Amino acid sequence: MHTTLRRLLPFAFAAPAALPQTQASNSPRPLHPAWVVVLISAWLATACNVPLWREVAQLPGQGSLRGWFFALALALVVAAGNAALLSLLAWRWTLKPAAAVLVVMAALGAYFMLAYGVVIDASMLANVLQTDVHEAGDLLNARMLGTVLALAVPPLVWLLRRPVQRLTPLRHAAHNGLLLAGSIAVIVVCVLMVFQDFASTMRNHTKLRYLINPLNSVYALANLATKPLRMDTHKLLPLGRDAQLGASYAGQAKPPLLVLVLGETGRSGNFGLNGYERHTTPLLSARTDLISARNAWSCGTSTAASVPCMFSHLGRSGYEAREANFESLVDVLHHAGLAVLWVDNQSGCKGVCDRVDEVNTSESKDAAACPTHGECLDRIMLKDLDARIAALPAEQRQRGTVVVLHQLGSHGPAYAKRSSADLKKFLPECTSTALQECERAQVVNAYDNSIVETDYFLDSVLKWLSAQENKAQTAMIYVADHGESLGENNLYLHGLPYAIAPDVQKHVPWITWLSPAMQSRTGAPTGCLQQDLAGRRITHDHYFHSVLGLMDVSTGAYNPALDMFTACRQKAQEMAAAPASRRL
């Protein structure tokens, strides 16, 4: 009887230990770690690389069978690259966290590449790390949240719910090694199969390598992390300790006062003063005493790259190849005995002003100039400027003063916040930070209004300088740090690698004003400069040396060949030395 019941009701006589096995059968079966790596890598290579595949689809001949074969091979290379990276981290306690971090990085990278057409490299990542809370807030919007959630949540939920097999350390090491070797083998085989197309594409379409997500971000992070190994970032080399003031300071009746306006995100082509069809600079265009260099080019495509570079004596190529950091232009001016003040309405001076007097406007309580808490229109920098200069050492001020005004300018994507309501000439304007949601005309309107605000600000600086002429010989140099993309070819903002960046991100406005007294002091007449610089190509490489030349500071770091005032100064000297008959 007992035996019969056992046969009919086997579960009733099962050992209690069998019950958990029945319950466990309802949960997902544990996956081998290698499968987690493969599946996550596949998600990263497909869903999170839409910007890459969109760019690949636009390659010549992509609709052909050969084009499809190349795209498939590239997809396998990207997936295998992600798998190779994850295989190094596929250990018991690190696999899921590492995979989750890569997924989030890829989701964020995909959004910004899709939304603004940017790419991810070391320079772009440096910009991200140096962005302040206000700039970061301008980038947040519903589209960003939706994109990141769509790309990150499904794999993250799957990772959270899916159990992973536990392997012994020795088996883990063996399997990870095989996974790494297999990934590398896939990469090699796929590249060899389409080598001719692969080599040609990567050579002629450099942008693609910066779109491979999230390997682009990982590479950029590694580049920044290993920078101290390539360059001593903690060591600051002295510069211009031999700086001395020239003959123009001997017995001077009035000291020089130079204002350097460091612009932000200025497109030369959007300045009415430079021939733009819109009247974005009505106040400046009405003047006849300005020198506008229409063929001026930046040192970089981002603030983090351009500002330290333009204040360096090395020039763009030398700055990129440097093995250590040097003191900057403002240090040399200070070594020469001049008073130097840096007024910042931005996210900082990128280390340039660390050793001179600095004021930041973020703490201003002026509601009119600072409609957003902690973020002010540039006009705030002129408030209390006289008192700030008066607080500098009197002995240095008696020799001369250099003031740097670092603009917020046209910093995007919140262009609409960069101009006051009474100066918004071009409407309707894009008020969203998701620029792709607006018509391009509205984006341009908002940006152009920010240039109108800069026109007002520069005119205010010139009026302030004119009021100082009873006690100083005055001058102003305005130069933007980089340009901006406003939707051309679906590109927005800035920061593309210099070699592939469009001209609008590198072509910058450069405006100079010299008072009659400063023209006489420096021997560089405005008329000559207007003619000489109207079409002559100059770059940020000229900035360091031109400022020193204008302020008559002699130092071994000064190169007269890069002083944009040299030609007119020499011409004026030759005319003065020529006999009266020749001058006639």
Secondary structure, DSSP 8 states (H G I E B T S, - for coil): -HHHHHHH-GGGGS-TTHHHHHHHTTS---B-HHHHHHHHHHHHHHGGGHHHHHHHHTSTTTTSHHHHHHHHHHHHHHHHHHHHHHHTT-STTTHHHHHHHHHHHHHHHHHHHHHH-----HHHHHHHHH--HHHHHHH--HHHHHHHHHHHHHHHHHHHH--B----HHHHHHHHHHHHHHHHHHHHHHHHHTHHHHHHHHHH-GGGGG-STTHHHHHHHHHHHTHHHHSEEEEEE---TT-EE-GGGTT-SS-EEEEEEEESS--GGG-GGGT-SS-S-HHHHT-SSEEE-TTEE-S-SSHHHHHHHHTSSSHHHHHHT-SEEE--HHHHHHHTT-EEEEEESSS--TTTTTTSEEEEGGG---TTT-SBTTB--GGGGGTTHHHHHHTS-HHHHHH-EEEEEE--TT-SS-GGGGS-GGG--S-S----S-GGGS-HHHHHHHHHHHHHHHHHHHHHHHHHHHHTTTT-EEEEEEEES---EESGGG-EES---TTT--GGGTEE-EEEEE-HHHHHHHT--HHHHHHHHTT--EEGGGHHHHHHHHTTEE-TT--GGG-TTHHHHHHHHHHHHS-HHHH-
